[in-house]
Amino acid sequence: MSERKKAEPMGRRDFFRKAGLGAGAAGAVAVALSKTPAKAAVAGGKAAGGKGYRETRHVKKYYELARF
């Protein structure tokens, strides 16, 4: 007959090891089940509608006060 181990409380290291493996597995499943393809970045850093970064008056004032 085989000997059975007593049910020991889970230690802190075992808990974090199992939690890390579970999180990694959940992430892999989420990526695998993702139905939307990733969108490529627009070249030049500007969006298609032309709504990119603009150095407006208040932005220039911030830079002046922050000494950038």
C-alpha positions as CSV (number, residue, x, y, z in Angstrom):
1,M,0.0,0.0,0.0
2,S,1.2,3.5,-0.7
3,E,1.6,6.1,1.9
4,R,-0.5,9.2,1.7
5,K,0.9,12.6,2.5
6,K,-0.8,14.7,5.1
7,A,-2.5,17.8,3.7
8,E,-0.1,20.5,4.5
9,P,-1.0,24.2,4.4
10,M,0.3,25.9,1.3
11,G,3.4,27.9,1.9
12,R,4.0,31.4,0.7
13,R,6.5,30.3,-1.9
14,D,4.2,27.7,-3.3
15,F,1.3,30.2,-3.4
16,F,3.3,32.7,-5.4
17,R,4.6,30.0,-7.7
18,K,1.1,28.7,-8.5
19,A,-0.3,32.2,-8.8
20,G,2.4,33.1,-11.3
21,L,1.8,30.0,-13.4
22,G,-1.9,30.7,-13.3
23,A,-1.5,34.3,-14.4
24,G,0.7,33.2,-17.2
25,A,-1.7,30.6,-18.4
26,A,-4.6,33.1,-18.2
27,G,-2.6,35.5,-20.3
28,A,-1.8,32.9,-22.9
29,V,-5.5,31.9,-23.1
30,A,-6.5,35.6,-23.4
31,V,-4.1,36.1,-26.3
32,A,-5.2,32.9,-28.0
33,L,-8.8,33.8,-27.8
34,S,-8.4,37.4,-29.0
35,K,-10.4,37.9,-32.1
36,T,-9.3,41.3,-33.1
37,P,-6.1,41.7,-35.0
38,A,-3.5,44.2,-33.8
39,K,-3.5,47.5,-35.6
40,A,-0.2,48.8,-37.0
41,A,1.0,52.2,-35.9
42,V,0.6,55.0,-38.4
43,A,3.9,56.2,-39.9
44,G,5.1,59.6,-38.8
45,G,3.3,59.5,-35.5
46,K,0.2,61.2,-36.7
47,A,-3.2,59.8,-36.8
48,A,-5.2,59.5,-40.1
49,G,-7.4,62.5,-39.2
50,G,-4.4,64.8,-38.6
51,K,-5.0,65.0,-34.8
52,G,-1.4,64.6,-33.7
53,Y,0.7,66.5,-31.2
54,R,0.4,70.3,-31.5
55,E,2.5,72.8,-29.7
56,T,-0.2,75.2,-28.7
57,R,0.2,78.4,-26.7
58,H,-0.6,76.7,-23.3
59,V,1.9,73.9,-24.1
60,K,4.6,76.4,-24.9
61,K,3.8,78.2,-21.6
62,Y,4.2,74.9,-19.8
63,Y,7.5,74.2,-21.4
64,E,8.7,77.7,-20.5
65,L,7.7,77.3,-16.9
66,A,9.1,73.7,-16.7
67,R,12.3,74.8,-18.5
68,F,12.2,72.1,-21.2
